[in-house]
Amino acid sequence: MPQTLTQLLDGSVLAMPIAAGLIMGMLTVNVLMLVWAERKVSAWIQMRMGPTEVGPFGLLQTLADMLKLISKQLITPSNVDKPLYHLAPLLAFAPVVAAVALFPFSESTILVQNDYGLLFVFAFGGIAVIAIFMAGWGSNNKYALLGAIRSVAQNISYEVPLILSALSVVLVVNAMGPTLSSGDGVVAINGLDLSHIVMTQDQQGIWFVVLQPIAAIIYFISALAETNRAPFDIPEAESELVAGFHTEYSGMRFSLFFFAEYTNMLIVSMLAVVLFFGGWDGPVLPGPAWFFLKSYAVIFVMMWVRWTFPRLRFDQLMTFCWKVLIPLSILNLLATAFVIAVL
């Protein structure tokens, strides 16, 4: 079983601060690189150059933008609900940091080991919905409120097929066998443990994307909607809503929402790698290298989709979820349970 950072430090009081520092450092670099990559991918698709001036290949452009955001004045509109308005960016930011700590980067590298890691990842994702609604409501702005309402409706709806697709994998993991061998002996399988999901794929010699292709497709589409990525970026539709739920936020308050959005992209991609693509499994390279290579490959596809397909109307988005994805995910879950029961 993976060793947590706390175990490696023998329960030292420094374990949690060090873990938080490692996560924040990794996520900061991740956001800086993803913003640069987004610009380069969009430029490649649209036959443009993208960032080129600041640093080699424009690599320092995002860092310059971050410094600009830090230097900007924090403007608070009049008549806002101050507790909600000020708390919303923090509530959007904190859960994504906690969720990243649950992922096993290799068989021996994980910051926080939890037997119900999958459940906690989905729970932390649900907190972001509350933060978005707080931002829209607390801003005392009709554009922001409309963006927040649309975002809440979208996120709650697409959480259903997202979780159902993951439950199909949980059933498969629990059906693969009653025990798994680990460095500490024999432990019971738990389909909600992210490490066990990866270890089961490694032990069986097959990635679950082969056994659950429909669940993988449903998961990817739902993940696009959950992270507000085009063609599902309805809450931030600039032509309709100015900027959505964060219209009234400036400077670092806005950047916290921006930080959370790109970190959520990493989280759903890492979860896709754990559920369907064998986690850290791969030849030659060490486990963490394979884990992040697969995660960023999924992110690249998300960016590719964003700059390829046009935005859906809101009614089309909701209809597609409730009339197509949810029935299909329920059928896939029932079919998986039936096959497991028969075999």
C-alpha positions in Angstrom: 0.0 0.0 0.0 1.2 3.6 -0.6 2.9 5.4 2.2 1.5 8.8 3.2 3.7 11.8 3.8 2.6 11.6 7.5 3.9 8.0 7.8 7.1 8.9 6.1 7.7 11.8 8.6 6.7 9.5 11.5 3.8 11.6 12.5 5.8 14.8 12.7 3.9 18.1 13.2 5.5 19.3 10.0 3.7 16.7 7.9 0.6 18.7 7.2 2.4 22.1 6.5 4.9 20.3 4.2 2.0 18.5 2.4 0.1 21.8 2.0 3.2 23.5 0.7 3.9 20.7 -1.8 0.4 20.8 -3.1 0.3 24.6 -3.4 3.6 24.7 -5.2 2.5 21.9 -7.7 -0.9 23.5 -8.3 0.6 27.0 -8.9 3.0 25.6 -11.5 0.2 23.6 -13.0 -2.1 26.6 -13.4 0.8 28.7 -14.9 1.6 26.0 -17.4 -2.0 25.1 -18.3 -2.9 28.8 -19.1 0.2 28.9 -21.4 -0.7 25.5 -22.9 -4.3 26.7 -23.5 -3.1 29.7 -25.4 -0.7 27.6 -27.5 -3.2 24.9 -28.2 -5.8 27.5 -29.3 -3.2 29.2 -31.4 -2.2 25.9 -33.1 -5.9 25.1 -33.9 -6.6 28.6 -35.2 -3.3 28.8 -37.1 -1.9 31.6 -34.9 1.4 32.1 -32.9 0.1 32.4 -29.4 2.4 33.8 -26.6 5.9 34.4 -28.0 7.4 37.6 -26.4 7.8 37.1 -22.7 10.4 34.4 -22.0 11.4 31.6 -24.4 8.3 30.5 -26.4 6.2 32.9 -24.3 6.6 30.6 -21.2 6.7 33.6 -18.8 3.6 35.3 -20.2 1.3 33.7 -17.6 3.7 34.6 -14.8 3.6 38.2 -15.9 -0.2 38.1 -16.0 -0.2 36.7 -12.4 2.0 39.5 -11.2 -0.4 41.9 -12.9 -3.4 40.4 -11.1 -1.6 40.6 -7.7 -0.9 44.3 -8.2 -4.5 45.2 -9.1 -6.8 46.9 -6.7 -9.4 44.8 -5.0 -12.7 46.6 -5.8 -15.8 45.8 -3.7 -19.1 47.0 -5.2 -21.5 48.7 -3.0 -24.5 46.8 -1.5 -22.9 43.4 -1.8 -23.5 40.8 0.8 -20.0 41.1 2.3 -19.7 37.7 4.1 -20.9 35.8 1.1 -18.9 38.0 -1.4 -15.6 37.6 0.5 -16.0 34.0 1.4 -16.9 32.7 -2.0 -13.4 32.8 -3.6 -11.9 31.0 -0.6 -14.6 28.4 -0.6 -13.9 27.8 -4.3 -10.2 27.5 -3.8 -9.8 25.4 -0.6 -11.6 22.2 -1.7 -9.5 21.7 -4.8 -6.3 21.8 -2.7 -7.8 19.2 -0.4 -8.9 16.9 -3.2 -5.5 16.8 -4.9 -4.0 15.4 -1.7 -6.1 12.2 -2.0 -4.6 11.0 -5.4 -2.0 8.2 -5.5 0.8 9.3 -7.8 2.5 5.9 -7.6 2.3 2.8 -5.6 4.5 4.4 -2.9 3.7 8.1 -3.3 0.5 9.6 -1.8 0.0 12.6 0.5 -3.1 11.5 2.3 -4.3 7.8 2.2 -8.1 7.4 2.6 -10.2 4.3 2.2 -13.0 6.4 0.7 -10.9 8.7 -1.5 -13.3 8.6 -4.4 -16.2 9.6 -2.2 -14.2 12.5 -0.8 -13.2 13.8 -4.2 -16.8 14.0 -5.3 -17.7 15.6 -2.0 -15.0 18.3 -2.3 -16.3 18.9 -5.9 -19.8 19.6 -4.5 -18.5 22.4 -2.3 -17.4 24.3 -5.4 -21.1 24.5 -6.4 -21.9 26.3 -3.1 -19.0 28.7 -3.7 -20.3 29.6 -7.2 -23.8 30.3 -5.9 -22.4 32.4 -3.0 -20.4 34.5 -5.5 -23.4 35.1 -7.7 -25.8 35.9 -4.9 -23.4 37.9 -2.8 -22.4 40.1 -5.7 -25.9 41.7 -5.8 -25.6 41.7 -9.6 -28.2 40.2 -11.9 -25.7 39.0 -14.5 -23.6 37.3 -11.8 -26.7 35.8 -10.2 -28.0 34.5 -13.6 -24.5 33.0 -14.3 -24.5 31.4 -10.8 -28.0 29.9 -11.2 -27.1 28.4 -14.6 -23.8 27.0 -13.2 -25.5 25.4 -10.2 -28.1 23.8 -12.4 -25.5 22.5 -14.8 -23.1 21.2 -12.2 -25.7 19.4 -10.1 -27.2 17.8 -13.3 -23.9 16.6 -14.7 -22.7 15.3 -11.3 -25.3 12.5 -11.7 -23.9 10.8 -14.9 -20.3 11.6 -13.6 -20.9 9.6 -10.4 -22.9 6.9 -12.1 -20.0 6.3 -14.6 -17.6 6.1 -11.6 -19.9 3.6 -9.8 -19.6 1.2 -12.8 -15.8 1.1 -12.1 -16.4 0.6 -8.4 -18.6 -2.5 -9.2 -15.9 -3.9 -11.4 -13.2 -3.3 -8.8 -15.2 -5.1 -6.1 -15.9 -8.0 -8.4 -12.3 -8.6 -9.5 -11.5 -10.5 -6.3 -11.9 -10.4 -2.5 -8.3 -9.4 -1.7 -5.2 -7.6 -3.0 -1.6 -8.2 -2.1 0.3 -5.2 -0.8 3.7 -4.6 0.9 2.0 -5.0 4.3 0.3 -8.3 3.4 -3.2 -9.0 2.2 -5.9 -6.3 2.4 -9.5 -6.3 1.5 -10.5 -4.6 -1.8 -12.4 -1.3 -1.4 -13.7 0.0 -4.7 -13.8 3.6 -3.3 -10.1 3.6 -2.5 -8.3 5.3 -5.4 -5.1 3.2 -4.8 -7.1 -0.1 -5.0 -8.7 1.0 -8.2 -5.3 1.4 -9.8 -3.8 -1.7 -8.2 -6.7 -3.8 -9.5 -6.1 -2.7 -13.0 -2.4 -3.5 -12.6 -3.1 -6.9 -11.1 -5.6 -7.9 -13.8 -3.4 -6.5 -16.6 -6.2 -4.4 -18.2 -7.2 -0.8 -18.0 -10.9 -0.2 -17.2 -11.4 1.9 -20.3 -11.4 -1.4 -22.2 -14.0 -2.9 -19.8 -16.0 0.3 -19.4 -15.7 2.3 -22.6 -19.3 3.8 -22.3 -18.6 4.9 -18.8 -15.3 6.5 -19.9 -17.1 8.5 -22.6 -19.9 9.6 -20.2 -17.3 10.5 -17.6 -15.3 12.7 -20.0 -18.4 14.5 -21.3 -19.7 15.1 -17.8 -16.2 16.3 -16.7 -16.2 18.9 -19.4 -19.5 20.2 -18.1 -18.4 20.0 -14.5 -15.4 22.2 -15.2 -17.4 24.7 -17.3 -15.3 23.9 -20.4 -16.7 24.6 -23.9 -18.9 23.5 -25.4 -20.5 23.5 -21.9 -19.1 26.9 -20.7 -22.7 28.2 -20.3 -22.1 29.9 -16.9 -19.3 32.1 -18.4 -20.8 32.7 -21.8 -19.2 36.1 -22.4 -21.7 37.1 -25.2 -24.6 36.6 -22.8 -23.4 37.1 -19.3 -20.3 39.3 -19.4 -18.3 36.8 -17.3 -20.8 34.9 -15.3 -20.8 34.4 -11.5 -17.4 36.2 -11.0 -18.4 39.4 -12.9 -17.9 41.6 -9.8 -14.6 40.1 -8.8 -11.2 41.7 -9.5 -7.5 41.1 -8.8 -6.6 38.1 -6.7 -10.3 37.4 -5.8 -10.9 36.7 -9.5 -7.7 34.8 -9.8 -8.8 32.4 -7.1 -11.8 31.4 -9.2 -9.5 31.1 -12.2 -7.0 29.0 -10.1 -9.9 26.7 -9.0 -11.1 26.2 -12.6 -7.8 25.0 -13.9 -7.1 22.9 -10.9 -10.5 21.3 -11.3 -9.4 20.4 -14.9 -6.4 18.6 -13.3 -8.5 16.8 -10.7 -11.1 15.4 -13.2 -8.2 14.4 -15.5 -6.3 12.6 -12.6 -9.6 10.9 -11.6 -10.1 9.8 -15.2 -6.5 8.3 -15.2 -7.2 6.5 -11.9 -10.6 5.1 -13.0 -10.0 4.2 -16.6 -6.3 4.5 -17.6 -4.4 2.5 -15.0 -3.1 5.3 -12.9 0.7 5.1 -12.5 0.9 1.9 -14.6 3.4 2.1 -17.5 6.8 0.8 -18.7 10.3 2.2 -18.2 9.3 5.6 -16.6 8.6 5.9 -12.9 5.0 5.8 -11.7 4.5 9.6 -11.1 5.8 10.3 -14.6 3.2 8.1 -16.2 0.4 9.4 -13.9 1.0 13.0 -14.9 1.7 12.2 -18.6 -1.7 10.5 -18.8 -3.4 13.3 -16.8 -2.0 16.0 -19.1 -2.9 14.0 -22.2 -6.6 14.1 -21.0 -6.3 17.8 -20.4 -4.9 18.3 -23.9 -8.0 16.5 -25.3 -10.2 18.8 -23.2 -8.5 21.9 -24.6 -8.8 20.4 -28.1 -12.6 20.0 -27.6 -12.9 23.5 -26.3 -11.4 25.1 -29.4 -13.1 22.8 -31.9 -16.9 22.7 -31.0 -19.3 25.7 -30.7 -21.1 26.4 -27.4 -24.5 24.7 -26.8 -27.6 26.6 -25.8 -28.5 26.1 -22.2 -31.7 24.2 -23.0 -29.6 21.9 -25.3 -27.1 21.3 -22.5 -29.7 20.3 -19.9 -31.7 18.2 -22.4 -28.6 16.3 -23.4 -27.8 15.6 -19.7 -31.3 14.4 -18.6 -32.5 12.7 -21.7 -29.2 11.1 -23.0 -26.3 10.9 -20.5 -28.3 10.0 -17.3 -30.4 7.2 -18.9 -27.3 5.9 -20.7 -25.2 5.9 -17.5 -28.0 4.1 -15.6 -28.3 1.5 -18.3 -24.5 1.0 -18.3 -24.5 0.6 -14.5 -27.4 -1.9 -14.6 -25.6 -3.8 -17.4 -22.4 -3.9 -15.4 -24.2 -5.2 -12.3 -26.0 -7.8 -14.4 -22.8 -9.1 -16.0 -21.1 -9.3 -12.7 -24.0 -11.1 -11.1 -24.2 -13.7 -13.9 -20.4 -14.3 -14.1 
